[in-house]
Amino acid sequence: MKEKSILFQPIGVVRSPYKKIEDMPIQPSGAVGIGGKLVIDPVYIEGLQDLQGFSHIYVLYYFHRVKEHQLIVTPFLDKKPHGIFATRAPKRPNPIGLSILRLVEVTKNTLTVENVDILDGTPILDIKPYVPTFDLQNNVRVGWLNALEDDVKTKRSDERFK
């Protein structure tokens, strides 16, 4: 397959209490109640209209500290290697992160959010509203994570995915 270049420009930046990778939770469920801000470039302020009516948002962001990708990784919740696409590990061919955050308030170009599991200074690529009618799935399988789901609430990141 011929590779194409795709260029994205950040629409804003994450402000969170996590200044070091090893302090971060590995998913939003491990950051319940942790507050942060999404500071959006003022040129996009018009695009925030009506977002306040949603309780949760998807935030897509760039893992800006990742230097290379790996196709096989040992994720935080397991001691066994898995294919990168069967994990949420950051060392992806396209290092894009995804979190569902609780939207507390929209003030001008700043979104106050909770359940933040994202490193301070992370570039934001996009924001979308979370809509259960669209997004909630039934009969879900979680593969190798089945026995490990509860560990996500206490696990913290480390240096392995720089």
QUIHU-V704791 format. One record per backbone hydrogen bond with DSSP energy under -0.5 kcal/mol. NH is the residue of the N-H (numbers start at 0). CO is the residue of the C=O. If there is no record, write none. Layout:
BEGIN
nh=NH co=CO
nh=NH co=CO
END
This chain:
BEGIN
nh=7 co=5
nh=10 co=123
nh=11 co=123
nh=12 co=38
nh=13 co=121
nh=14 co=36
nh=15 co=13
nh=18 co=16
nh=22 co=19
nh=23 co=20
nh=25 co=154
nh=29 co=26
nh=30 co=27
nh=33 co=30
nh=35 co=112
nh=36 co=14
nh=37 co=110
nh=38 co=12
nh=38 co=36
nh=39 co=37
nh=39 co=108
nh=40 co=10
nh=43 co=40
nh=44 co=41
nh=46 co=43
nh=47 co=44
nh=48 co=45
nh=50 co=47
nh=52 co=49
nh=53 co=50
nh=56 co=100
nh=57 co=127
nh=58 co=98
nh=59 co=125
nh=60 co=96
nh=61 co=122
nh=62 co=60
nh=62 co=94
nh=63 co=61
nh=65 co=62
nh=66 co=161
nh=69 co=90
nh=72 co=81
nh=74 co=72
nh=77 co=74
nh=81 co=72
nh=83 co=70
nh=85 co=82
nh=86 co=83
nh=91 co=89
nh=94 co=92
nh=95 co=93
nh=96 co=60
nh=98 co=58
nh=100 co=56
nh=100 co=98
nh=101 co=113
nh=102 co=54
nh=103 co=101
nh=103 co=111
nh=104 co=111
nh=106 co=104
nh=106 co=109
nh=109 co=106
nh=110 co=37
nh=111 co=104
nh=111 co=109
nh=112 co=35
nh=112 co=110
nh=113 co=101
nh=114 co=30
nh=114 co=33
nh=115 co=33
nh=119 co=17
nh=120 co=13
nh=121 co=118
nh=123 co=11
nh=124 co=59
nh=125 co=59
nh=127 co=57
nh=129 co=55
nh=130 co=128
nh=133 co=130
nh=134 co=130
nh=135 co=131
nh=144 co=141
nh=145 co=142
nh=147 co=144
nh=148 co=144
nh=150 co=147
nh=151 co=148
nh=152 co=149
nh=153 co=150
nh=154 co=150
nh=156 co=23
nh=160 co=157
nh=161 co=158
END
